[in-house]
């Protein structure tokens, strides 16, 4: 319809209804508490590298990646993905390949057995932000929610489509800041407690790497974007 074809036709900012906001918020809570690529990477960075690196990873996942994702949502990428479903499948495959890469990297780093902490050389803050950004931009769980679920709650009759998408997309990223930020702080504390027990860190990284590889394989061979 015309509202979708011209998302910036009206410039007023109108909030979605309270019922819509509460429904999306409930779905976001369920999304955030379920294990996924962003959560696993945050846990790995918090335990293996400390809360600062974990929080910087979350910064990349939410604020940096959020600017890109919400902008694309407002500019109409969701409409194009509905028009060309295979594009969403490609995004899912890209996310699967990146998960496989990160998981394999963690498993490879743990090959030294009990001779060192599995995280090897510490990563820089810039690298943490960059890695978090890429992880979120290729995270199928987050992308599917933003580009396939959120547009279903947009009502062109209720006001400008672009403003509704902006608010709902921003709500998703704000929820991520709270949930992933909490995980970063908690995992960083756990990492401090385990810092004297290198074997625990070693097996934590092996477990996280194996889970990420498993998620990547499952996504790659799922056959659809559901």
C-alpha positions as CSV (number, residue, x, y, z in Angstrom):
1,X,0.0,0.0,0.0
2,X,1.0,3.7,-0.2
3,X,2.2,3.8,3.4
4,X,4.7,1.1,2.8
5,X,5.8,2.5,-0.6
6,X,6.4,6.0,1.0
7,X,7.5,5.4,4.5
8,X,8.7,9.0,5.0
9,X,5.6,10.7,3.5
10,X,4.6,12.0,6.9
11,X,7.1,13.4,9.4
12,X,5.2,13.2,12.6
13,X,6.4,10.7,15.2
14,X,3.5,8.5,16.5
15,X,3.8,5.8,19.1
16,X,2.4,2.3,18.5
17,X,-0.5,1.4,20.8
18,X,0.3,0.3,24.3
19,X,-1.1,-3.2,23.5
20,X,1.4,-3.4,20.6
21,X,4.3,-2.3,22.7
22,X,3.5,-4.8,25.5
23,X,3.1,-7.6,23.0
24,X,6.4,-6.9,21.3
25,X,8.1,-6.4,24.6
26,X,6.9,-9.8,25.9
27,X,8.2,-11.4,22.7
28,X,11.5,-9.6,23.1
29,X,11.9,-10.9,26.7
30,X,11.3,-14.4,25.5
31,X,13.8,-13.8,22.6
32,X,16.5,-12.5,24.9
33,X,16.3,-15.3,27.5
34,X,16.7,-18.0,24.9
35,X,20.3,-18.9,24.1
36,X,21.6,-17.5,20.8
37,X,24.8,-16.3,19.1
38,X,24.9,-12.9,20.9
39,X,24.4,-14.4,24.3
40,X,27.0,-17.1,23.8
41,X,29.6,-14.7,22.5
42,X,28.9,-12.3,25.4
43,X,29.3,-15.2,27.9
44,X,32.6,-16.3,26.3
45,X,34.0,-12.8,26.3
46,X,32.9,-12.1,29.9
47,X,34.4,-15.3,31.3
48,X,37.5,-15.5,29.2
49,X,38.3,-11.8,28.7
50,X,36.5,-9.9,31.5
51,X,33.5,-7.6,31.8
52,X,35.1,-4.7,29.9
53,X,35.6,-6.7,26.8
54,X,32.2,-8.3,27.2
55,X,30.5,-4.9,27.6
56,X,32.3,-3.6,24.5
57,X,31.1,-6.6,22.6
58,X,27.5,-5.8,23.7
59,X,28.1,-2.2,22.6
60,X,28.8,-3.5,19.1
61,X,25.8,-5.9,19.1
62,X,23.3,-3.2,20.3
63,X,24.3,0.3,19.5
64,X,26.6,-0.1,16.4
65,X,24.7,-2.9,14.8
66,X,21.5,-1.4,15.9
67,X,22.1,1.8,13.9
68,X,22.5,-0.3,10.8
69,X,19.7,-2.7,11.4
70,X,17.1,-0.1,12.5
71,X,18.0,2.1,9.6
72,X,17.5,-0.7,7.2
73,X,14.2,-1.6,8.8
74,X,12.9,2.0,8.5
75,X,14.2,2.3,4.9
76,X,12.1,-0.7,3.9
77,X,14.4,-3.7,4.0
78,X,11.7,-5.8,5.7
79,X,9.4,-5.2,2.7
80,X,12.1,-6.3,0.3
81,X,12.8,-9.4,2.4
82,X,9.1,-10.4,2.3
83,X,9.2,-9.8,-1.5
84,X,12.4,-11.9,-1.9
85,X,12.4,-14.6,0.8
86,X,15.6,-16.1,-0.5
87,X,17.4,-12.9,0.6
88,X,16.5,-13.7,4.2
89,X,17.8,-17.3,3.6
90,X,21.1,-15.9,2.5
91,X,21.3,-13.8,5.6
92,X,20.7,-16.9,7.7
93,X,23.4,-18.8,5.8
94,X,25.8,-15.9,6.4
95,X,25.1,-16.0,10.1
96,X,25.6,-19.8,10.2
97,X,29.0,-19.5,8.5
98,X,30.1,-16.8,11.0
99,X,28.9,-18.9,13.9
100,X,30.9,-21.8,12.6
101,X,33.9,-19.6,12.2
102,X,33.7,-18.2,15.8
103,X,33.0,-21.7,17.3
104,X,35.9,-23.3,15.4
105,X,38.2,-20.4,16.4
106,X,37.3,-21.0,20.1
107,X,37.8,-24.8,19.8
108,X,41.2,-24.3,18.0
109,X,42.3,-21.9,20.7
110,X,41.6,-24.5,23.4
111,X,43.9,-27.1,21.7
112,X,46.7,-26.3,24.2
113,X,45.0,-28.4,26.9
114,X,45.8,-27.3,30.4
115,X,48.9,-25.4,29.5
116,X,47.1,-22.0,29.2
117,X,43.8,-20.2,29.4
118,X,41.9,-21.0,26.2
119,X,41.3,-17.4,25.2
120,X,44.9,-17.1,24.1
121,X,46.0,-13.5,23.5
122,X,43.5,-10.8,24.9
123,X,41.6,-9.0,22.2
124,X,41.5,-5.2,22.0
125,X,38.4,-3.0,22.8
126,X,38.1,-2.1,19.1
127,X,38.2,-5.7,18.1
128,X,35.6,-6.6,20.7
129,X,33.2,-3.9,19.3
130,X,33.9,-5.0,15.7
131,X,33.3,-8.7,16.6
132,X,30.1,-7.9,18.4
133,X,28.8,-5.8,15.5
134,X,29.5,-8.5,13.0
135,X,28.0,-11.2,15.2
136,X,24.7,-9.2,15.6
137,X,24.5,-8.2,11.9
138,X,24.7,-11.9,11.0
139,X,22.6,-13.2,13.9
140,X,19.6,-14.9,12.3
141,X,17.6,-14.9,15.5
142,X,17.8,-11.1,15.8
143,X,17.4,-10.5,12.1
144,X,14.3,-12.7,11.8
145,X,12.7,-11.0,14.7
146,X,13.4,-7.5,13.4
147,X,12.7,-8.0,9.8
148,X,10.0,-10.7,9.9
149,X,8.2,-10.3,13.2
150,X,8.2,-6.6,14.0
151,X,6.6,-5.5,10.7
152,X,3.5,-7.6,11.5
153,X,2.7,-5.1,14.3
154,X,2.8,-2.1,12.0
155,X,-0.6,-0.5,11.2
156,X,-0.4,2.0,8.3
157,X,-3.8,3.4,9.5
158,X,-2.3,4.2,12.9
159,X,0.3,6.7,11.6
160,X,3.5,6.9,9.7
161,X,5.0,3.4,9.1
162,X,8.6,4.7,9.4
163,X,8.0,6.0,13.0
164,X,6.4,2.8,14.1
165,X,9.3,0.7,12.7
166,X,11.8,3.1,14.3
167,X,10.2,2.8,17.8
168,X,9.8,-1.0,17.7
169,X,13.2,-1.6,16.2
170,X,14.8,0.7,18.9
171,X,12.8,-1.2,21.6
172,X,14.4,-4.4,20.4
173,X,17.9,-3.0,20.7
174,X,17.2,-1.4,24.1
175,X,16.0,-4.7,25.4
176,X,19.3,-6.2,24.2
177,X,21.3,-3.6,26.0
178,X,19.6,-4.6,29.3
179,X,19.7,-8.3,28.9
180,X,23.2,-8.7,27.2
181,X,24.6,-6.0,29.5
182,X,23.5,-8.0,32.5
183,X,25.0,-11.1,31.1
184,X,28.3,-9.3,30.4
185,X,28.5,-8.1,34.0
186,X,27.6,-11.4,35.5
187,X,29.9,-13.4,33.2
188,X,32.7,-11.0,33.9
189,X,32.3,-11.6,37.6
190,X,32.3,-15.4,37.0
191,X,35.5,-15.0,35.0
192,X,37.2,-13.2,37.9
193,X,36.3,-16.0,40.2
194,X,37.5,-18.7,37.7
195,X,40.7,-16.8,36.8
196,X,42.7,-18.9,39.1
197,X,41.3,-22.1,37.7
198,X,42.5,-22.3,34.1
199,X,41.1,-25.7,33.4
200,X,37.5,-24.4,34.1
201,X,38.1,-21.6,31.6
202,X,39.4,-24.1,29.1
203,X,36.4,-26.2,29.3
204,X,34.1,-23.2,29.3
205,X,35.6,-22.1,26.0
206,X,35.4,-25.6,24.5
207,X,31.7,-25.8,25.5
208,X,30.9,-22.4,24.1
209,X,32.8,-23.1,20.9
210,X,30.9,-26.5,20.5
211,X,27.5,-24.8,21.1
212,X,28.3,-22.1,18.5
213,X,29.4,-24.7,16.0
214,X,26.2,-26.7,16.7
215,X,24.0,-23.5,16.2
216,X,25.8,-22.8,13.0
217,X,25.3,-26.3,11.6
218,X,21.6,-26.2,12.7
219,X,21.0,-22.9,11.0
220,X,22.9,-23.8,7.8
221,X,20.9,-27.1,7.3
222,X,17.6,-25.9,8.6
223,X,16.4,-25.4,5.0
224,X,14.2,-22.4,5.8
225,X,14.2,-19.1,7.8
226,X,11.5,-20.2,10.3
